Amino acid sequence: MKIALLTTGYFPEYHGASLRVDGLARGLYAHGHEVFIFTPGRTLKKERLKYCTVYRLPLRRSFLANLVEKYAKFHLLRYFCFLKHLRWLIKEEGIELIHTRQPLDLFLVGRKIQQEFALPWATEAHKLLSVTDFESGTMSRYHKNLLLWIERRLMNKSNLVVTMTASGKKTLQHYGIHVPLVIVPNASQLSLTKPGPHPFHGKRYILYAGTLREVEGLDHLLSAFSEIHKTMPELTLLMIGGGDVEKYKRMTLRLGLNNHVIFLGEVDYHTLASYYAHADLFVYPRKDVTYHHDIIGLKVYDALSMELPLVTSDVGETAELLRKHHLGKLSRPEDDHDFARCVLALLKNKKEYAVLRKNARQLTKNFCWESSCETLSAAYQKLFRSHK
């Protein structure tokens, strides 16, 4: 089957969207599908990879459109760009099914293609944008209810919704999503990359990698590290990822940690493997919000694929994974002191640390995109047959 994946970003941008889309492409290709990735670019460009074809669609930059998207979750220029080019590329490539990720402009593109070409259309949603922003305090209740109504209406027009976990599926159903839902968990590609030498010549460090933003609880991480540093002054905190980097640099300065916290910004995936491989721990103090209950992020699977134990908050599906397989320590949510205690306890207990690494090593083979996409492939084939 020829499947189109629509996304807001792809390599060389290294973030959750590009990594998951690439993983889905690899997984679907392994099950015999021909995959096309459509993503914004500067000029119209076609790239052939082993496991997919990438189309970069020319999108003009616009500060105003970006600002509107922040509040409306809809990028007007991206909507017209995708719709314009997909109308001929679908015919050109013989696309048989369309899969759109968030935000709402891509959902609406999927709906238009579904109507105009009579193609099956699947949406992908690991969170409700309205609920996530409301719980993080960046959206009013009225704004949330309006946006939720739009999200729900669009998703229920699709033929299938893809989400990440059983908890995420229950949340979507709770908020009124009644079309079939398919669970496609994350996986990791880091195991495909051979790590390089120690990036800091043997210096000990703990690691966070991912987008630097409010919902991730990074203020709690820095506060906890301030306490950890008093006991282990030789330890460095390494933070990798784009986002609100300057905000967290200022917080680091206020805490007097500017010589002990390193911000690397975005790092390509091949280099990232080295940072994971030589870290002591992956640290991730998540906030107790619906978003964190319902997902297990790529960063978790990346850490486990490199046999790296985790310290995170006792919240949702991630906590259940760690608890079930004994892969790390869990702290009370949004409790900086307890998070620091867990980190120090694990770094000092060499016997427990070795057991955690062994447990991660035994599970790594289960976290691959081919097995993750097996259910998705079957669901798409069933949907395609019924749609015909």
Buried (B, 14 or more C-beta within 10 A) or exposed (E): BBBBBBBBBBBEBBBBBBBBBBBBBBBBBBBEBBBBBBBBBEEEEEEEBEBBBBBBBEBEEBEEBEEBBEEBBBBBBBBBBBBEBBBEBBEEBEBBBBBBBBBBBBBBBBBBBBEEBEBBBBBBBBBBBBBBBBBBEEBEEEBBEBBBEBBBEBBEBBBBBBBBBBBBBBBBEEBEBEBBBBBBBBBBBBBEBEBEEEBEEEEBBBBBBBBBBBBBBBBBBBBBBBBBBEEBEEBBBBBBBBBBBEBBBEBBEEBEBEEBBBBBEBBEBBBBBBBBBBBBBBBBBBBBBBBBBBBBBBBBBBBBBBBBBBBBBBBBBBBBBBEEBBBBBBBBBBBBEBBBBBBBEBBEEEEBBEBBBEBBEEBBEEBBBBBBBBBBBEBBBEBBEEBE
